[in-house]
Amino acid sequence: MKRIPLSLAVSLFSAIIFFSCSNDDNTPTVQPVQSQTIKNLAADPVTIDPQTGQPGAGTGKYTLFSLKDGKQIANSDSASNKWDIGFRGTTLIVNGGAIRSGQGGAYIHTGTFEELTSVPESVTFATDQSSSQLAITTGSGKGWYNYANTIVSPIPGKVLILKTGDGKYAKLEILSYYKDAPATPTATSESRYFTFRYVYQPDGSKKLN
């Protein structure tokens, strides 16, 4: 039986190691998406008249927010797909529909934020069709909040599944409507300051964990 020269054996072994490492290096690594929490996002807050104790008028403008970038988007970019969701008081808008320029939409899911690991195949996204016909329904008990005894409270077990302005997917849970997210808001708590958490999926898939 012929013996393989030592130099040839070393060369073959090195080649095997090289190709093995190369194949490992080319294997894509799937990273889990991370939950982010946004605190005290101002949603057109109003000032209280010190003389009358009554709230003044707001600006009427929405605070536009990008889930991809995790930041507020200027209102001058409202006719673009740079933003995904907008906040003004208790009214929320999405960047999709007849009156928007983006590809977005929304669906109100009943369940917990943690257990929602992907967009269900049965989901049909609603869009903003007019100022009175919005994807996320306004009014107490109709969308994301209840209103009782002057207090706005997020409805437990309601998670917004969002299609973003550029056609990606996300989930979002509103945690508080009041500045600094007090555990028990009162009539004197500063309102129109959203605290929420969300997960944004950048790869375009419907996986949300």
C-alpha positions as CSV (number, residue, x, y, z in Angstrom):
1,M,0.0,0.0,0.0
2,K,1.4,3.4,-1.0
3,R,2.0,6.0,1.6
4,I,0.8,9.6,1.1
5,P,3.7,12.0,1.3
6,L,3.6,14.1,4.5
7,S,3.6,17.3,2.5
8,L,0.6,16.2,0.5
9,A,-1.3,15.1,3.6
10,V,-0.7,18.5,5.2
11,S,-1.9,20.3,2.1
12,L,-5.1,18.2,2.0
13,F,-5.8,18.8,5.6
14,S,-5.3,22.5,5.3
15,A,-7.7,22.6,2.3
16,I,-10.4,20.8,4.3
17,I,-10.0,23.2,7.2
18,F,-10.1,26.2,4.8
19,F,-13.3,25.1,3.0
20,S,-15.0,24.2,6.3
21,C,-14.3,27.6,7.7
22,S,-15.4,29.3,4.5
23,N,-18.7,27.4,4.6
24,D,-19.2,28.3,8.2
25,D,-18.5,32.0,7.5
26,N,-21.1,32.0,4.7
27,T,-23.9,30.7,6.9
28,P,-26.3,33.5,7.7
29,T,-26.9,34.2,11.4
30,V,-30.5,35.0,12.2
31,Q,-30.6,37.6,15.0
32,P,-33.8,37.9,17.2
33,V,-35.4,41.3,17.0
34,Q,-35.4,43.4,20.1
35,S,-38.2,45.2,22.0
36,Q,-37.8,48.9,22.4
37,T,-39.6,51.2,24.8
38,I,-40.3,54.8,24.0
39,K,-41.1,57.1,27.0
40,N,-43.0,60.4,27.1
41,L,-43.6,60.9,23.3
42,A,-45.5,64.1,23.2
43,A,-48.7,63.8,21.2
44,D,-49.8,67.5,20.8
45,P,-50.1,68.2,24.6
46,V,-52.1,71.1,25.7
47,T,-51.3,73.7,28.4
48,I,-53.6,74.4,31.3
49,D,-54.8,78.0,31.8
50,P,-53.7,78.9,35.3
51,Q,-56.7,81.3,35.7
52,T,-59.4,78.9,34.6
53,G,-57.8,75.5,35.1
54,Q,-59.1,74.6,31.6
55,P,-56.9,73.1,28.9
56,G,-56.0,75.3,26.0
57,A,-56.1,74.4,22.3
58,G,-53.4,72.1,20.8
59,T,-51.7,72.6,17.5
60,G,-53.8,70.0,15.7
61,K,-50.6,68.3,14.4
62,Y,-49.7,64.7,14.7
63,T,-46.4,63.5,16.2
64,L,-45.1,61.2,13.4
65,F,-42.9,58.3,14.5
66,S,-40.5,55.9,12.7
67,L,-40.4,52.4,14.2
68,K,-37.3,51.6,12.0
69,D,-35.3,54.5,13.3
70,G,-36.9,54.8,16.8
71,K,-37.5,58.5,16.5
72,Q,-39.9,61.3,15.7
73,I,-40.2,62.4,12.0
74,A,-40.7,66.0,11.0
75,N,-44.2,66.9,9.8
76,S,-42.7,68.2,6.6
77,D,-42.1,64.5,5.7
78,S,-45.7,63.5,6.2
79,A,-46.1,62.8,2.5
80,S,-43.4,60.2,2.6
81,N,-42.9,56.6,3.8
82,K,-40.4,57.7,6.5
83,W,-43.0,57.4,9.3
84,D,-45.2,54.6,10.4
85,I,-47.6,55.8,13.1
86,G,-48.8,59.2,14.3
87,F,-50.1,60.4,17.7
88,R,-52.4,63.3,18.5
89,G,-54.3,63.1,21.8
90,T,-56.0,59.7,21.8
91,T,-56.2,59.5,18.0
92,L,-53.6,57.4,16.1
93,I,-53.0,57.3,12.4
94,V,-51.0,55.0,10.2
95,N,-49.1,55.7,7.0
96,G,-51.3,53.9,4.6
97,G,-54.6,54.2,2.8
98,A,-56.4,56.7,0.5
99,I,-55.1,59.8,2.4
100,R,-51.6,58.6,3.0
101,S,-48.5,58.0,0.8
102,G,-47.0,54.9,2.6
103,Q,-47.8,51.2,2.5
104,G,-48.9,51.0,6.1
105,G,-51.9,49.6,7.9
106,A,-53.0,48.4,11.3
107,Y,-54.8,45.5,13.0
108,I,-55.8,45.4,16.7
109,H,-54.8,42.0,18.1
110,T,-56.3,40.5,21.3
111,G,-53.6,38.8,23.3
112,T,-50.3,39.5,25.0
113,F,-47.3,41.3,23.6
114,E,-45.0,38.4,24.5
115,E,-47.2,35.6,23.0
116,L,-47.5,37.5,19.6
117,T,-44.5,36.0,17.9
118,S,-45.6,36.5,14.3
119,V,-48.2,38.2,12.2
120,P,-51.1,35.7,11.9
121,E,-51.9,34.8,8.3
122,S,-55.5,35.7,8.9
123,V,-54.8,39.3,9.6
124,T,-56.3,41.9,7.3
125,F,-54.8,45.4,7.7
126,A,-57.1,48.4,7.9
127,T,-55.9,51.7,6.5
128,D,-56.7,55.4,6.9
129,Q,-59.4,56.2,4.4
130,S,-60.4,59.6,5.7
131,S,-60.0,61.8,8.8
132,S,-63.1,60.1,10.2
133,Q,-62.4,56.6,9.0
134,L,-59.1,55.5,10.5
135,A,-57.4,52.1,10.7
136,I,-57.3,52.4,14.5
137,T,-60.8,53.2,15.7
138,T,-61.2,56.2,18.0
139,G,-63.4,56.3,21.0
140,S,-63.6,54.6,24.4
141,G,-63.6,50.8,24.2
142,K,-63.4,50.9,20.4
143,G,-59.7,50.8,19.8
144,W,-56.7,50.9,22.1
145,Y,-58.1,52.7,25.2
146,N,-60.9,53.1,27.7
147,Y,-62.0,56.5,29.1
148,A,-63.6,56.6,32.5
149,N,-63.6,59.2,35.3
150,T,-61.5,61.6,33.2
151,I,-58.7,59.0,32.9
152,V,-57.5,57.4,29.6
153,S,-56.3,53.8,30.2
154,P,-54.9,51.4,27.6
155,I,-57.1,48.3,27.2
156,P,-55.3,45.3,28.6
157,G,-54.5,42.6,26.1
158,K,-54.7,44.9,23.0
159,V,-51.6,44.9,20.8
160,L,-51.3,46.9,17.6
161,I,-50.0,44.9,14.6
162,L,-48.6,47.4,12.2
163,K,-47.6,47.3,8.6
164,T,-45.1,50.1,8.3
165,G,-44.8,53.0,5.8
166,D,-42.2,51.0,3.8
167,G,-44.1,47.7,4.0
168,K,-42.4,46.0,6.9
169,Y,-44.1,44.6,10.1
170,A,-44.1,45.5,13.8
171,K,-46.1,45.0,17.0
172,L,-46.8,47.8,19.4
173,E,-48.3,48.0,22.9
174,I,-49.3,51.3,24.5
175,L,-48.4,51.3,28.2
176,S,-49.4,54.8,29.3
177,Y,-51.0,58.1,28.1
178,Y,-49.5,60.2,30.9
179,K,-46.2,61.8,31.4
180,D,-43.7,59.6,33.2
181,A,-46.3,56.7,33.1
182,P,-47.7,56.9,36.6
183,A,-49.1,53.6,37.9
184,T,-52.3,55.4,38.9
185,P,-53.0,58.5,36.9
186,T,-55.2,61.2,38.3
187,A,-57.1,64.2,36.9
188,T,-54.0,66.3,37.4
189,S,-51.6,64.0,35.6
190,E,-50.1,65.5,32.4
191,S,-51.7,63.7,29.5
192,R,-50.9,63.2,25.8
193,Y,-47.5,61.7,26.6
194,F,-47.2,58.2,25.2
195,T,-45.1,55.4,26.7
196,F,-45.1,52.3,24.5
197,R,-43.0,49.3,23.6
198,Y,-42.6,47.8,20.2
199,V,-40.8,45.3,18.0
200,Y,-39.9,46.1,14.4
201,Q,-38.9,43.4,12.0
202,P,-36.4,44.9,9.5
203,D,-36.1,41.9,7.2
204,G,-39.6,42.1,5.8
205,S,-40.8,38.8,7.3
206,K,-43.7,38.4,9.7
207,K,-41.6,37.1,12.5
208,L,-42.0,39.3,15.6
209,N,-39.7,37.8,18.2
